[in-house]
Amino acid sequence: MPFPSVAYTDAPVRESDADAILLIVPTLSEGAPDPDGWDGLGAALTAVGFTGATGSFQRVHVPGVQTPLAVAGAGTDPGEAALRDAAGVGLRQLTGFAHVAVEALVDAPWRPIAEGAALGGYRFADYKKKSPKARAARVSVAASAEPSEADTAAVVAIAGAVALVKDLVTTPAEWLGPADFADAAVKAVEGLPVDVEVLDEAALRDGGYGGILGVGQGSDRPPRLVRLDYSPADAVRHVALVGKGITFDTGGLSLKPAASMVGMKYDMCGAATVLAVLKAAAEMQLPVRLSAWLCIADNMPSGRATRPGDVLRTLDGTTVEVLNTDAEGRLVLADGLAAASREKPDLIVDVATLTGAITVALGNRHTGVMGDDAAVAAYLAAAGRAAELAWQLPLPDHMVDDLDSPIADLQNAKIGDPAGGSLFAGLFLRHFVGRVSEDADAARIPWVHLDIAGVGMNKSAPFGYTDKGVTGATVRSLVELLAAEAAR
């Protein structure tokens, strides 16, 4: 298992049989007394200059404590988000111990600490000849009250979902082409009440999925569309999730520069995310129907590849002039959004590493969010509860004319004009979101677009429970959103 098993303990961690102890410590006031059961801890922390600041970590020695001991700072306001991050910091850095016992030196619930420990304890089975010291395989978390069965199940499901995203996206593209990804999706939901349908290139052609086929036709590895359906009998809402799954993005004939091509195995983050979220919802038995559409293709240059200036016909009949083959994510999502819309769900959410422009606009910590104001507000509220950063961007009416092509219904890029690139992409996607009824004047199905190009991969130093590399961003927010939808 790529993340540690996490269990509750009602015994003081100092008395546990763990190989190491992690204490979560709030910001310390000078001269504060030692916590109960930890005589000498204050002096030990003062000696090494540890203050309990957010993100801090330190190995310490306390007289009389034989078990290796470390502390992680929870800052001045140790709420659930701070506790989750502190546990993640500790489990990331306290390596070489199979079993770690964790306790917060404040009155704290079990779930955020357990969740942070499970997320921070993730490790990828790498290809190194000599791997670094292993993170814990087992974690015991002491807390003020025993967790509910629902909280225990949620920690396992959410940690497993984030781990699934990281495992899939970190795997080199040579071993994870479209067919491999489809097989992995089928395997991920084995044993769960989830129906799976995989459309190969022949079925895509017969079905009219011209966007996915157009992007994937340059590769020797043909595209796939995977549809998953979780439909519990007590479902009160139907949410459709659509994910961009470009298993490797060279840019196609609009070839990326060499440096920009590095890391492009991660361009299937969106599809991995919606797969993982559906799996977590099924494991948690959330009473909401979920359909997920994984739009999977390899964007490669060859004599068969789509050329700049070619016109593709998407699933809903819209024709698109492809001016930039490196703006391919919106083409596969066009088919996925149209397919999802046919089922008239209550809400559609698409997730995609869609534009480099989103990183320019919002940096590497905020997800770009677009769509209907009410649906966006619901997502932002869920992200706030999950403590994942997100920011709403507009879909300006004055930019709609930029989508016009002289020979087709739409063009997929504004060549030579980088202004508002993320907004242009959002407007393009909105075109493919269907109506709530067959009436042409009916309102669009409520829709949220999540551009995770900036947050899906952490290229900087680790922080909180987040490593350098694939982050699993938006998984927890989406699970929170689904729980809210189920409660409506």
C-alpha positions in Angstrom: 0.0 0.0 0.0 1.5 3.4 -1.0 0.3 5.1 2.2 0.4 4.0 5.8 -2.4 2.3 7.7 -3.8 4.7 10.3 -5.5 3.7 13.5 -6.9 5.3 16.7 -5.3 4.7 20.0 -6.6 5.8 23.4 -3.2 5.1 25.1 -0.7 7.9 25.6 1.9 7.7 22.8 4.7 7.7 25.4 3.4 4.3 26.5 3.0 2.9 23.0 5.1 0.2 21.3 5.8 2.4 18.3 9.2 2.8 16.8 9.0 6.6 16.9 6.8 9.3 18.3 5.6 12.5 16.6 4.2 15.3 18.8 2.2 18.1 17.2 3.0 21.3 19.0 1.3 24.7 18.8 3.3 27.9 18.9 5.0 28.0 22.3 4.9 30.9 24.7 8.1 31.6 26.6 8.2 29.9 29.9 5.1 27.7 29.2 4.9 24.7 31.5 5.6 21.2 30.2 2.6 19.3 28.9 1.2 16.6 31.1 3.4 13.5 30.8 6.2 15.3 29.1 8.5 16.6 31.8 11.5 18.2 30.2 10.0 18.7 26.8 9.8 22.5 27.1 13.5 22.7 28.0 14.4 20.4 25.1 12.5 22.5 22.6 14.0 25.7 23.9 17.4 24.2 23.6 17.0 23.6 19.8 15.1 26.8 19.2 11.8 25.1 18.3 8.8 27.5 18.5 6.0 25.4 17.1 5.8 27.6 14.0 3.7 26.3 11.1 5.7 23.9 8.9 8.5 23.4 11.4 9.9 19.9 12.2 12.6 18.9 14.6 14.0 15.7 16.1 14.5 16.2 19.9 15.7 14.3 23.0 13.8 14.4 26.2 15.4 12.8 29.3 13.7 9.6 30.2 12.2 9.0 26.8 13.9 6.1 25.0 11.7 6.1 21.9 13.0 8.4 19.1 11.0 11.6 19.3 10.1 14.4 16.8 7.9 17.5 16.9 6.0 19.3 14.2 4.6 22.8 14.5 0.9 23.6 14.2 1.2 27.4 14.5 -0.7 29.9 16.6 -4.2 28.7 15.4 -4.1 24.9 15.5 -7.4 24.2 13.7 -8.1 21.2 11.6 -6.1 22.4 8.6 -3.1 23.2 10.7 -3.3 19.8 12.4 -3.6 18.1 9.1 -0.5 19.9 7.7 1.5 19.3 10.8 0.9 15.6 10.8 1.8 15.6 7.1 5.0 17.5 7.7 6.0 15.0 10.4 5.3 11.8 8.5 7.1 13.1 5.4 10.3 13.8 7.4 10.3 11.2 10.2 11.6 8.4 8.0 13.2 5.0 8.8 10.5 3.9 11.3 7.9 1.3 10.5 5.4 2.4 13.2 4.9 6.0 14.3 2.7 7.1 17.1 1.2 10.6 16.8 -0.3 12.9 19.4 -1.3 16.6 19.4 -0.5 18.6 22.5 -3.8 20.4 22.1 -7.4 19.1 22.3 -7.8 17.8 18.7 -10.1 15.5 16.8 -8.7 12.3 15.2 -9.7 12.7 11.6 -7.5 15.7 10.4 -4.4 14.3 12.1 -5.0 10.8 10.7 -5.7 12.3 7.2 -2.6 14.4 7.3 -0.5 11.4 8.5 -1.9 9.2 5.7 -1.3 11.9 3.0 2.1 12.8 4.2 3.2 9.2 4.6 2.6 8.4 0.9 5.5 7.0 -1.0 5.9 6.0 -4.6 7.6 2.7 -5.5 10.4 4.4 -7.4 12.9 3.0 -9.8 16.1 3.9 -7.9 18.8 1.3 -7.3 18.9 2.4 -3.7 15.7 4.0 -2.4 15.8 6.5 0.4 14.7 5.6 4.0 11.1 4.4 4.0 8.2 6.3 5.5 6.1 4.7 8.2 3.8 1.8 7.1 1.7 2.1 10.3 0.5 5.1 12.2 -1.3 5.2 15.6 -3.1 8.5 16.4 -4.0 9.4 19.9 -7.0 11.8 20.1 -9.5 13.2 22.6 -12.3 10.9 21.3 -12.6 7.7 19.3 -13.4 8.4 15.6 -16.7 7.3 14.0 -16.7 4.5 11.5 -17.6 7.1 8.8 -14.5 9.2 9.7 -12.3 6.1 9.7 -13.6 5.0 6.3 -13.3 8.6 4.9 -9.6 8.8 5.9 -8.8 5.5 4.1 -10.9 6.4 1.0 -9.5 9.9 0.7 -5.8 8.9 1.3 -6.3 6.1 -1.2 -7.8 8.4 -3.8 -4.9 10.9 -3.5 -2.4 8.0 -3.7 -4.2 6.6 -6.8 -3.7 10.0 -8.5 -0.1 10.1 -7.5 0.6 6.5 -8.6 -1.0 6.9 -12.0 0.5 10.3 -12.8 4.0 9.5 -11.6 4.2 6.3 -13.7 6.3 7.0 -16.8 4.3 7.4 -20.0 6.0 4.5 -21.7 4.1 2.2 -19.2 0.8 4.2 -19.1 -0.6 4.8 -22.6 -4.4 5.2 -23.2 -5.1 1.4 -23.1 -3.0 1.0 -20.0 -4.8 3.9 -18.3 -8.2 2.4 -19.2 -7.1 -1.0 -17.8 -6.0 0.8 -14.6 -9.4 2.5 -14.3 -11.2 -0.9 -14.5 -8.9 -2.4 -11.9 -9.2 0.6 -9.5 -12.9 0.0 -9.1 -12.9 -3.8 -8.9 -15.2 -5.0 -6.1 -17.1 -1.7 -5.9 -20.7 -1.1 -7.1 -19.4 0.8 -10.2 -20.2 0.0 -13.9 -17.4 0.6 -16.4 -17.5 1.0 -20.1 -14.4 1.4 -22.3 -14.7 2.8 -25.8 -11.7 1.9 -28.0 -10.8 3.7 -31.2 -13.4 1.8 -33.3 -16.2 2.6 -30.8 -15.1 6.2 -30.7 -15.3 6.4 -34.4 -18.7 4.8 -34.6 -19.9 7.1 -31.8 -18.7 10.4 -33.4 -16.1 11.3 -30.8 -14.1 13.5 -33.2 -12.3 15.5 -30.6 -10.7 12.6 -28.8 -9.9 10.8 -32.1 -8.4 14.0 -33.6 -6.0 14.4 -30.7 -5.0 10.8 -30.5 -4.7 10.0 -34.2 -1.0 10.9 -34.4 0.0 8.2 -31.8 0.7 4.5 -32.3 -1.3 4.1 -29.0 -5.0 4.7 -29.9 -7.2 6.8 -27.6 -9.8 5.6 -25.2 -12.9 6.9 -23.4 -13.7 5.4 -20.1 -17.2 5.9 -18.6 -17.7 4.9 -15.0 -21.1 5.0 -13.2 -21.7 4.7 -9.4 -25.5 4.8 -8.9 -26.6 3.9 -5.3 -30.3 3.3 -4.8 -30.5 6.1 -2.3 -28.9 8.7 -4.6 -30.6 12.1 -4.4 -28.4 14.0 -6.9 -26.5 13.1 -10.1 -23.1 14.7 -10.6 -21.0 14.1 -13.8 -17.2 14.3 -13.6 -15.2 14.8 -16.8 -11.4 14.5 -16.8 -8.6 15.4 -19.3 -6.4 12.3 -19.7 -3.5 13.1 -22.1 -1.1 10.3 -21.2 1.7 12.3 -22.8 1.6 15.7 -24.4 4.3 16.6 -27.0 2.1 19.4 -28.3 1.5 17.3 -31.5 2.7 19.1 -34.6 2.6 22.3 -32.7 5.6 20.8 -30.9 6.6 22.0 -27.5 10.1 23.1 -26.8 12.3 20.4 -25.1 12.1 22.0 -21.6 8.3 22.4 -21.8 7.9 18.7 -22.8 9.6 17.4 -19.6 6.9 16.3 -17.1 4.1 16.1 -19.7 3.2 12.6 -18.4 1.3 14.6 -15.8 -1.2 15.9 -18.4 -3.6 13.1 -17.4 -4.0 14.5 -13.9 -7.6 15.5 -14.5 -8.8 12.1 -15.6 -6.8 10.4 -12.7 -8.5 12.8 -10.3 -12.1 12.1 -11.4 -11.4 8.4 -11.4 -10.0 8.6 -7.8 -12.9 10.8 -6.6 -15.5 8.4 -7.9 -13.7 5.5 -6.3 -13.6 7.4 -3.0 -17.3 8.2 -3.1 -18.2 4.6 -3.8 -16.0 3.4 -0.9 -17.6 6.0 1.4 -21.1 4.9 0.1 -22.1 8.5 -0.5 -25.7 8.7 -1.6 -25.1 10.6 -4.8 -25.0 9.2 -8.3 -21.7 9.8 -10.1 -20.8 9.3 -13.7 -17.2 9.9 -14.7 -15.8 10.4 -18.2 -12.1 9.8 -18.7 -11.0 11.4 -22.0 -7.8 9.6 -22.8 -5.3 10.2 -25.7 -1.6 10.4 -26.5 -0.8 13.7 -28.2 2.0 12.8 -30.6 3.4 14.1 -33.9 3.4 11.8 -36.9 2.3 11.6 -40.5 -1.2 10.8 -39.2 -1.4 13.7 -36.7 -3.9 16.5 -36.9 -2.4 19.5 -38.7 -2.9 23.1 -37.7 -5.8 24.3 -39.8 -7.6 20.9 -39.8 -11.2 20.8 -38.8 -12.6 18.2 -36.3 -16.3 17.4 -35.7 -17.0 16.8 -32.0 -19.6 14.6 -30.5 -22.3 17.3 -30.4 -21.8 18.1 -34.1 -19.7 21.3 -33.4 -16.9 21.8 -35.9 -13.6 23.1 -34.6 -10.7 24.5 -36.6 -7.5 23.4 -34.8 -5.1 26.2 -35.0 -2.8 24.9 -32.2 -2.5 21.1 -31.7 -1.0 21.9 -28.3 -4.4 23.2 -27.2 -5.6 19.6 -27.2 -7.1 19.2 -23.8 -10.1 21.3 -24.6 -10.7 19.1 -27.7 -11.0 15.8 -25.7 -13.0 17.5 -23.0 -15.4 18.8 -25.7 -16.5 15.2 -26.4 -16.5 14.3 -22.7 -18.7 17.3 -21.7 -21.1 16.6 -24.6 -21.4 13.0 -23.6 -22.0 13.8 -19.9 -24.6 16.4 -20.9 -26.7 13.8 -22.7 -27.6 12.3 -19.3 -28.9 15.6 -17.9 -27.0 15.5 -14.6 -27.7 18.0 -11.9 -24.1 19.2 -12.0 -21.1 18.7 -14.3 -17.5 19.3 -13.1 -14.5 19.0 -15.4 -11.0 18.8 -14.1 -8.0 19.4 -16.4 -4.3 20.5 -16.5 -5.6 22.8 -19.2 -3.6 26.0 -19.5 -0.1 27.3 -18.7 -1.8 30.7 -18.4 -3.5 29.7 -15.2 -0.1 29.4 -13.5 0.8 32.9 -14.7 -2.5 34.2 -13.3 -2.7 32.3 -10.0 0.6 30.7 -9.3 1.1 27.1 -8.1 -1.3 26.9 -5.0 -4.7 28.2 -6.3 -6.9 26.2 -8.5 -8.6 28.3 -11.2 -12.4 27.9 -11.0 -14.9 29.0 -13.7 -18.5 28.2 -14.5 -22.0 29.1 -13.3 -21.8 31.4 -10.2 -24.0 29.2 -8.0 -22.1 26.0 -8.9 -18.8 27.7 -8.5 -19.8 29.1 -5.1 -20.7 25.6 -4.0 -17.3 24.3 -5.1 -15.4 27.2 -3.4 -17.3 26.5 -0.2 -16.3 22.9 -0.3 -12.7 23.8 -1.1 -12.7 26.2 1.9 -13.9 23.4 4.2 -11.2 21.1 2.8 -8.6 23.9 3.1 -7.5 23.7 -0.5 -6.9 27.1 -2.2 -9.1 28.0 -5.1 -10.1 31.2 -6.9 -12.9 32.1 -9.3 -12.1 33.6 -12.7 -14.7 35.2 -15.1 -16.0 34.0 -18.4 -16.3 37.4 -20.1 -19.0 37.9 -22.7 -16.7 40.2 -24.7 -14.3 37.3 -25.4 -16.9 35.0 -27.0 -16.3 36.4 -30.4 -12.6 35.3 -30.1 -13.9 31.7 -30.5 -15.2 32.3 -34.0 -13.5 30.6 -36.9 -13.9 31.7 -40.5 -14.5 28.1 -41.7 -15.8 26.3 -38.6 -18.1 26.8 -35.7 -15.1 27.4 -33.3 -11.4 27.8 -33.3 -9.4 26.2 -30.5 -6.8 28.9 -29.9 -6.0 32.6 -30.3 -2.7 32.5 -32.2 -0.4 35.3 -31.3 -2.6 36.7 -28.5 -1.9 35.3 -25.1 -4.3 37.6 -23.2 -6.8 35.7 -21.0 -5.7 32.3 -22.3 -7.4 30.5 -19.4 -10.6 32.4 -19.9 -10.6 31.6 -23.6 -10.3 27.9 -22.8 -13.1 28.2 -20.2 -15.4 29.8 -22.8 -14.5 27.1 -25.3 -15.5 24.4 -22.8 -18.8 26.1 -21.9 -19.9 25.8 -25.5 -20.1 22.0 -25.0 -22.1 22.0 -21.7 -25.6 21.0 -22.6 -29.0 22.3 -21.6 -31.2 21.1 -18.7 -33.9 20.1 -21.3 -34.2 19.7 -25.1 -35.6 23.2 -25.3 -32.9 25.3 -27.1 -33.6 28.2 -24.8 -33.3 26.2 -21.6 -30.6 27.0 -19.1 -27.3 25.3 -19.3 -26.7 22.4 -16.9 -24.9 23.8 -13.8 -21.1 23.4 -14.5 -17.8 24.0 -12.8 -14.4 24.0 -14.6 -11.3 23.3 -12.6 -8.0 24.3 -14.2 -5.3 22.4 -12.2 -2.3 23.1 -14.4 -0.7 25.1 -11.7 -1.6 23.0 -8.6 -1.5 19.5 -10.0 2.3 19.3 -9.8 4.4 20.8 -7.1 7.8 21.7 -8.6 9.0 23.5 -5.5 9.9 22.5 -2.0 7.4 20.2 -0.1 4.9 21.8 2.2 2.4 20.5 4.7 1.4 17.0 3.6 2.3 17.8 0.0 5.5 16.4 -1.5 7.4 17.7 -4.5 5.8 16.1 -7.5 2.1 15.1 -8.1 -0.1 16.6 -5.5 -3.6 15.1 -5.9 -5.0 18.6 -5.6 -8.8 19.0 -5.7 -9.5 15.4 -4.7 -10.5 16.3 -1.1 -12.5 19.4 -2.3 -14.4 17.3 -4.7 -15.2 14.7 -2.2 -16.4 17.4 0.1 -18.5 18.9 -2.7 -20.1 15.5 -3.3 -20.9 15.0 0.4 -22.6 18.4 0.3 -24.6 17.4 -2.9 -25.7 14.2 -1.2 -27.0 16.2 1.8 -29.2 18.4 -0.4 
